[in-house]
Amino acid sequence: MPDDRSADEPPITVSRRTALAALGGVVSLGAAGVYAASTLATNDGDALAGDFHRADGESAHLGVNYAGSPVLGSLDADLRLFYWTDYQCPYCKRFDVDTLPKLAENHVATGDLAIVFLELPVFGADSDVAAAASKCAWRVARDDDPNAWGRWHRHVFAQQGDKNDGWASETQLYDYTTDVDGIPEDDLRRCMAERRDAVTAAVQEDVTTAVDDLGLRRATPAFVMSNVESGKWLGIPGAQPYETFEKVVERLQNT
């Protein structure tokens, strides 16, 4: 059954596509490997370090299609982090609140890392509609104000309630959008009405790439980090703390 991953999951999984024996096995987390139990407050008004960009084509080694997906940072970066998320997933919110800003500040802003945001809805109808709305929000924002999608993304996560209790319904998502500069509610509604089949297909492509092509579990959050030049990559299951991602950056930079 689909589920989100806790920090108790094994931290790193070696890909089935690329042998990574030279990386020396899994990363040991030690005491830093478990999140504190407290819930971190979300400041959805703060911008992430770095800017969102539109990209086309596929990643050379993993076959992830960039079209229709926001990219934080420059695709000239040596490393890519592919991030599959579900807006109803509490561990995804935890990653977005605690770890993502640190990655953006320490690696995206410095040009080391680009982060590609992908959808992996696992909790039913509200997850599906939120994923489609995210694709539409990106289509609305990507040409004129791509950073507006980042504001929308963080603002939706800030509203997170219990799974399937209605907080992520289509009506509620439109209501949240009225508070986000750069994504007019009418434009989001129009996209959802007129392009629903296209954005739903784009969401399914994200799912197929993660589960069928890369062999990841259908669980959120899910990550793959790759070295663009060498083609080596590692999967990172669950909302691991920042220290885990730092270790993966270091290992892949040295391959």
C-alpha positions as CSV (number, residue, x, y, z in Angstrom):
1,M,0.0,0.0,0.0
2,P,1.3,3.5,-0.7
3,D,2.8,5.2,2.3
4,D,5.1,8.0,3.2
5,R,8.6,7.2,4.4
6,S,9.8,8.0,7.9
7,A,13.4,8.7,8.8
8,D,13.6,5.2,10.1
9,E,13.9,3.9,6.6
10,P,17.4,2.9,5.3
11,P,18.9,6.2,4.2
12,I,20.4,5.4,0.9
13,T,19.5,2.9,-1.8
14,V,21.8,2.0,-4.6
15,S,20.3,2.2,-8.0
16,R,19.5,-0.9,-9.9
17,R,20.5,0.7,-13.2
18,T,24.1,1.9,-12.3
19,A,26.6,0.0,-10.3
20,L,28.0,2.2,-7.5
21,A,30.4,-0.1,-5.8
22,A,33.0,2.6,-5.9
23,L,30.9,4.7,-3.6
24,G,31.5,2.3,-0.7
25,G,28.0,1.2,0.2
26,V,25.4,3.1,2.2
27,V,25.9,6.3,4.1
28,S,25.9,5.9,7.9
29,L,23.7,8.5,9.6
30,G,24.6,7.9,13.2
31,A,22.8,10.0,15.8
32,A,22.0,12.7,13.2
33,G,19.9,10.3,11.2
34,V,16.6,10.8,13.0
35,Y,14.4,14.0,12.9
36,A,13.3,15.6,16.1
37,A,9.7,14.8,16.9
38,S,8.6,18.4,16.9
39,T,6.8,19.9,13.9
40,L,8.7,22.8,12.3
41,A,6.8,25.9,11.5
42,T,6.4,26.8,7.8
43,N,7.3,30.3,6.8
44,D,5.8,30.1,3.3
45,G,6.5,33.7,2.5
46,D,10.3,33.2,2.4
47,A,11.9,32.7,-0.9
48,L,14.3,29.9,-1.4
49,A,17.9,30.7,-2.3
50,G,18.1,30.4,-6.1
51,D,15.5,30.8,-8.8
52,F,13.1,28.5,-10.6
53,H,13.6,27.9,-14.3
54,R,11.8,26.2,-17.2
55,A,13.7,23.3,-18.9
56,D,13.0,20.9,-21.7
57,G,14.4,17.5,-22.7
58,E,15.5,14.6,-20.6
59,S,18.2,14.0,-18.1
60,A,21.0,12.2,-20.0
61,H,21.4,9.2,-17.7
62,L,18.0,8.8,-15.8
63,G,15.6,9.6,-18.6
64,V,13.6,12.0,-16.4
65,N,11.6,14.4,-18.5
66,Y,12.1,18.1,-17.5
67,A,9.2,19.4,-19.5
68,G,6.4,20.4,-17.2
69,S,8.5,20.3,-14.1
70,P,10.0,23.3,-12.1
71,V,13.8,23.3,-11.8
72,L,15.3,25.2,-8.9
73,G,18.8,26.3,-9.9
74,S,20.9,26.1,-13.1
75,L,21.0,22.9,-15.2
76,D,24.7,23.7,-15.6
77,A,25.1,22.4,-12.1
78,D,27.2,19.2,-11.7
79,L,24.6,17.5,-9.5
80,R,20.8,17.0,-9.9
81,L,18.4,16.2,-7.2
82,F,15.1,14.7,-8.5
83,Y,12.4,15.2,-5.8
84,W,9.0,13.3,-6.0
85,T,6.4,14.7,-3.6
86,D,2.8,14.5,-2.5
87,Y,1.2,17.6,-1.0
88,Q,-0.7,15.4,1.6
89,C,2.5,13.8,2.8
90,P,3.7,15.1,6.2
91,Y,7.3,13.9,5.6
92,C,7.3,15.9,2.3
93,K,6.3,19.0,4.2
94,R,9.0,18.3,6.7
95,F,11.6,18.1,3.9
96,D,10.3,21.3,2.4
97,V,10.4,23.2,5.7
98,D,13.7,21.9,7.1
99,T,16.0,20.5,4.5
100,L,15.1,22.1,1.2
101,P,16.0,25.7,2.3
102,K,19.4,24.5,3.5
103,L,20.1,22.6,0.2
104,A,19.1,25.7,-1.7
105,E,21.3,28.0,0.3
106,N,24.4,25.8,0.5
107,H,24.3,24.1,-2.9
108,V,21.7,25.5,-5.3
109,A,22.8,29.2,-4.8
110,T,26.4,28.2,-5.2
111,G,25.8,26.4,-8.6
112,D,26.6,22.9,-7.3
113,L,23.1,21.5,-7.5
114,A,19.8,21.8,-9.4
115,I,16.6,20.4,-7.9
116,V,13.8,19.1,-10.2
117,F,10.3,19.0,-8.6
118,L,8.1,16.0,-9.6
119,E,4.8,14.6,-8.6
120,L,4.1,11.3,-6.9
121,P,0.6,11.3,-5.5
122,V,0.0,8.3,-3.3
123,F,-2.9,9.2,-1.0
124,G,-6.0,9.2,-3.2
125,A,-8.2,11.7,-5.0
126,D,-7.0,14.8,-3.2
127,S,-3.4,14.0,-3.8
128,D,-4.2,13.5,-7.5
129,V,-5.9,16.8,-7.8
130,A,-3.2,18.7,-5.9
131,A,-0.6,17.1,-8.2
132,A,-2.5,18.2,-11.3
133,A,-3.0,21.7,-9.8
134,S,0.7,21.9,-9.2
135,K,1.4,21.1,-12.9
136,C,-1.2,23.8,-13.8
137,A,0.3,26.3,-11.4
138,W,3.7,25.8,-13.1
139,R,2.2,26.2,-16.6
140,V,0.6,29.5,-15.5
141,A,3.8,30.8,-13.9
142,R,6.7,29.4,-15.8
143,D,7.0,32.0,-18.6
144,D,6.5,35.2,-16.7
145,D,7.2,34.5,-13.1
146,P,8.6,31.0,-12.4
147,N,9.3,31.8,-8.8
148,A,5.6,32.2,-8.3
149,W,5.3,28.4,-8.5
150,G,7.7,28.2,-5.6
151,R,5.5,30.5,-3.6
152,W,2.4,28.5,-4.5
153,H,4.2,25.2,-3.6
154,R,5.2,26.4,-0.2
155,H,1.9,28.0,0.5
156,V,-0.1,24.8,-0.3
157,F,2.2,22.8,2.0
158,A,1.6,25.4,4.8
159,Q,-2.1,24.6,4.7
160,Q,-1.5,20.8,5.1
161,G,-4.1,19.0,7.3
162,D,-5.0,15.4,7.8
163,K,-4.9,13.2,4.7
164,N,-8.2,13.3,2.7
165,D,-10.0,15.6,5.1
166,G,-10.7,18.1,2.4
167,W,-8.0,20.6,2.9
168,A,-6.4,19.7,-0.5
169,S,-9.7,19.6,-2.5
170,E,-9.9,21.4,-5.8
171,T,-12.0,24.2,-4.2
172,Q,-9.6,24.7,-1.4
173,L,-6.6,24.8,-3.8
174,Y,-8.3,27.6,-5.7
175,D,-8.8,29.5,-2.5
176,Y,-5.2,29.2,-1.5
177,T,-4.1,30.4,-4.9
178,T,-5.8,33.8,-4.3
179,D,-3.1,34.5,-1.7
180,V,-0.2,33.8,-4.1
181,D,1.2,36.6,-6.2
182,G,1.9,35.6,-9.8
183,I,-0.6,32.8,-10.2
184,P,-4.1,34.3,-10.9
185,E,-6.8,32.0,-9.6
186,D,-8.8,32.3,-12.9
187,D,-5.8,31.1,-14.9
188,L,-5.4,28.1,-12.6
189,R,-9.1,27.3,-12.9
190,R,-8.9,27.6,-16.7
191,C,-5.9,25.3,-16.9
192,M,-7.6,22.7,-14.7
193,A,-10.7,22.9,-16.9
194,E,-9.1,22.9,-20.3
195,R,-5.9,21.0,-19.8
196,R,-6.8,18.5,-17.1
197,D,-6.0,15.5,-19.4
198,A,-2.6,16.9,-20.3
199,V,-1.5,17.7,-16.7
200,T,-2.8,14.4,-15.5
201,A,-0.7,12.6,-18.1
202,A,2.3,14.7,-17.0
203,V,1.7,13.5,-13.4
204,Q,1.5,9.9,-14.5
205,E,4.7,10.3,-16.4
206,D,6.4,11.4,-13.2
207,V,5.0,8.4,-11.4
208,T,6.0,6.0,-14.2
209,T,9.6,7.3,-14.3
210,A,10.0,6.9,-10.5
211,V,8.3,3.5,-10.0
212,D,8.6,1.6,-13.3
213,D,11.8,3.1,-14.9
214,L,13.9,3.8,-11.8
215,G,12.5,1.1,-9.5
216,L,11.7,3.4,-6.6
217,R,8.9,2.4,-4.2
218,R,5.7,4.3,-4.6
219,A,6.2,6.2,-1.3
220,T,6.9,9.8,-0.6
221,P,9.1,11.7,-0.5
222,A,11.4,10.0,-2.9
223,F,14.7,11.4,-4.2
224,V,17.4,10.5,-6.7
225,M,20.7,12.5,-6.8
226,S,22.9,12.2,-9.9
227,N,26.3,13.3,-11.1
228,V,25.6,14.7,-14.6
229,E,29.1,13.9,-16.0
230,S,29.7,10.4,-14.6
231,G,26.1,9.2,-14.7
232,K,26.4,7.8,-11.1
233,W,23.3,8.2,-9.0
234,L,21.9,7.3,-5.6
235,G,18.3,7.0,-4.3
236,I,17.4,8.6,-1.0
237,P,14.2,7.2,0.5
238,G,12.1,9.2,2.9
239,A,12.5,12.6,4.6
240,Q,16.1,12.2,5.6
241,P,17.7,15.1,7.5
242,Y,19.9,17.6,5.8
243,E,23.1,15.8,6.9
244,T,22.2,12.8,4.7
245,F,21.8,14.9,1.6
246,E,25.2,16.6,2.4
247,K,26.9,13.2,2.6
248,V,25.3,12.2,-0.8
249,V,26.5,15.5,-2.3
250,E,30.0,14.8,-1.1
251,R,30.1,11.3,-2.4
252,L,28.7,12.0,-5.8
253,Q,30.9,15.0,-6.3
254,N,33.9,12.7,-5.9
255,T,32.7,10.1,-8.5
